[in-house]
Amino acid sequence: MSWSPSKTRRILGHYDPAHNAIVISRIFDHASIPRYAVEYIVYHEMLHLKHPVRLRGSRRCVHSRSSRRRRSCFRSWGGRRSF
């Protein structure tokens, strides 16, 4: 896991399967950013390990139905459900 080289607002984080690495935007590397924000980005990117990109015909399915269901389980996300 590492910080991105720049403070991008467009890509908050990504999972790089070639290097088996999670990269988080450096914009989150500041004391004023709530911890749960970084935790959520890391959680979201970890879901890409469990639910990899699949092809549907010629289209890529990056966020499958099952990954969206798991994402909604994040304990700090809207106070919904816990793990």
N, C-alpha and C positions, 0 to 999 in steps of 0.2 A: 504494500500500500504506500502511496506517495501523494504529494501535492503536485498539481499541474505547474508547468513553468510560468504561466501567466494567470492573471486574475480574470478569467473569462466568466461572463454572466450567461452566455448562451449554452454552454455545456457544463452543468454543475458537477458531474462526475461521469466516469465510464469504466467499464470492465474491459480489460485488454486480454482476451483469451490467449493470444500468442505469447504473452509474457506472464500469464496468470497473475495479473496485477489490477488493483483498483486504483484509479487516479481521481483525486478530488480537486475541484477548482480551488486555487489559492485564495479566492475571494472569501472562503470560509475560514482561512487561517488568521483569525483575529479574535481577541479576547471578548469583543462585544457580541459575537455570534453565539446564540444559544447552543449548548451541547447537543440537544435533541435534534437540531437541524443537521449537524454533521452525522449524527448517529443514523438519521433517516436516510441520508444519501448513501452511507456505507451499507445499510440494510438493503436498500433498493439495488445497489450494484451487486451485492452478494446473491440476490435472487437470480441474477443472470448466470451464476454458476449452477444453481439448481434447475433453472428453466432457460436453457440456452436458446439462441435464435434458431427458429425452424423455418423451412421454406414451405409456402403454400402456393404451389404452382411456381410462378416467377416472382412472387412477393415474399419479402422477409417478414416474419412475425416475431418482433422483438419482445413484445409484452403480451404473452399468452393470457388466456382467461385464468389459468391456474396461478400464474405469477401475479396477476392483478388481485386475485383473492388473497394470496399470501401477503401482498403489500398492504392490504387493508388490515392485517393483523398487527401491524407495528403498534406497539403499546402507547407511544406518545403521539400517534397520528390521530388527531381529532378526538382523543379520549375514547376511541371505539373499543376494540377488544384487546386483550392481552395475549401473550404467546400461549 
